[in-house]
């Protein structure tokens, strides 16, 4: 009886520790500072989500680029965001989103010399069990049209069988 009680107690402790570990908020980029500690231990869904947003909103990285986007990719061991293995990994995680699939076929999405230039100001990853959210702030400029913009947004995804499915804001 005592062994069974110890086993149940151990299982409950183990389960509660794992559940708590799946709830967090981590600032990845803020004030030009990168959270390298988190990036060195990043989980696969978080890596996919972060690298997708870097791809979708950031300009291509050039050799020796000092852009924060490029430094973030390097910290996640992504040397070339147009690498077939990297693109296939993103296609797996976002296979249910046709816009993502389309954009990944346009690699690079925003060329380095594009008139449109985006800069990441802040990125926060938030995990609540099977829901993964990304909060991001981006400053952008279109040099040819002399327009600029600021994007401050949170997008949320539910994690289902190695796939990230975007949750509509109305849900």
N, C-alpha and C positions, 0 to 999 in steps of 0.2 A: 504494500500500500504506500509506503514512504517513497519507494522508487518512482512509482507512478506520479505521486504528488510533485516530486522534484522535477520530473520530466515535464509535466504540465507547466510548472512555474518557470522552468528554463525556456520552454517554447514561448510562453507569454512575454517574457522579458525580451527574448530575441525578436519576436514579432513587433513589439512596441518600439524597440530601438530602430528597427528597419523602417517602420512607419514614420517615426519622427525624422529620420534622415531624408525622407522624401518630401519634406516641407521646409523650404528655405527661400530666401531672397538674397541673391548675390549680385553686387555691383561689379560689372565686368570692365567698364570704362567710365571714368569721370575725371574731370579736370586734367585731362591728358595722362592720367595714371591708369595702367592696366593691371588687373588682378591676376597676376601670373600664377599665383598659388592655385586658384580655382581652375584656371585653364590647363594646368599640368595634370589635373585629376578629373577633367571634365568627362561626364558620361556621354554615351553615344547619342541619345536623343537631344541633349543640350548642345552638343557639338554640331549636329545636323542643323538645328534651329538657328544657332548663332552664325554658322558659316553660310546658311541660306540668306539671312538678312544682310550679311556683309556683301554677298554676291549681288543681291537684288538692288541694294541701295548705294553701294560704294563703287567707285571707279576702279578699273583694273590696276593691279600692282605692277610697277616697273622694277627693274633690277635695282636693288639698293634703296628702294622707296622708304621714306621715313613716315609715311601715312600710318595713322593708328590702325586702320583696317588691315594693312599689310603686316603690321607687327602682331595683331591679334591672330591672323591666319598662321603666321610663323610659330607663335606660341602653341597653336593647336596641331603643329606638324603638317600643315597644308602648304606645300611649297608653290604649287600652281593650281589655282582654283579652276582652271580649265582642264586639269588632268582627268582622263577618262574614269579612273577609279573614284575620284572625288565626285564627279558629276553623277556616276552611277549610284554612289552612296546617297546623294541627295535625291535622286529619282526614286530610290527605294523608300526613303522616309516621307516623301511628298507625292507619292504615286497617285493619290486621289485628287490632286489639285492640278487641273489642266493648265492654268496660268503658269504655275511653277515649271511644269514639264516643257511648255513652250519657251519660257525664258531661259531655261537651262540649255536649250538647243541653240541659243544665240551667244554663246560664250565668246568673248567676254560681253557681259550685259551692257556695261558702260565703259567704253574704251578709255585709256589713260588720257588721250588728247581730245576727248569729247568736249563740246561746248558746255555740256551739263557736267557740273562738278558737285559731288556731295561729300560732306565731311561728318563723321560720327562725333557727336559731342558726349553722349551718355548712352550706356547700354546696361540694363539690369535683367537678369534671368530670375524668374520666380517659379517655384515648383510647389504644387499642392497635390500630392498623390499622383494621379494620372493626368493632371492638367499642368501644362508648361506654358508660361507666358513670357513674352519679351517686351520690355519697356524700352523705347529708344527715342533719342533726340538727334535730329539730323539738320544741319544747315546746308542749304544748296544754293547754287547760282547757275543761271543759264547766261553765259557770256554773250551769245549772239543776240539774245532778246533783251538783255539787260534786266533780267528778273531774278529775284531771290525768294527763298522760302525757308520756313522752319517747320519741321515735322516733329511733333511730340505725340507719341501714340503708344498704346499697349495692344498687342495682339495675343490671343490665347489659342492654344491647341490642346486637343485631347490625344493622349498616347494610347494607340490600340495596335497590338501585334506589330511592333516595329514600324508603325506608320504614324505620322503626325497629321491630324485632321483639324483644320481651322474651325474654330467655334465662331459663329456669327455673333455680332455685337448684340443682336436682338434676343439671343438665346439666354 
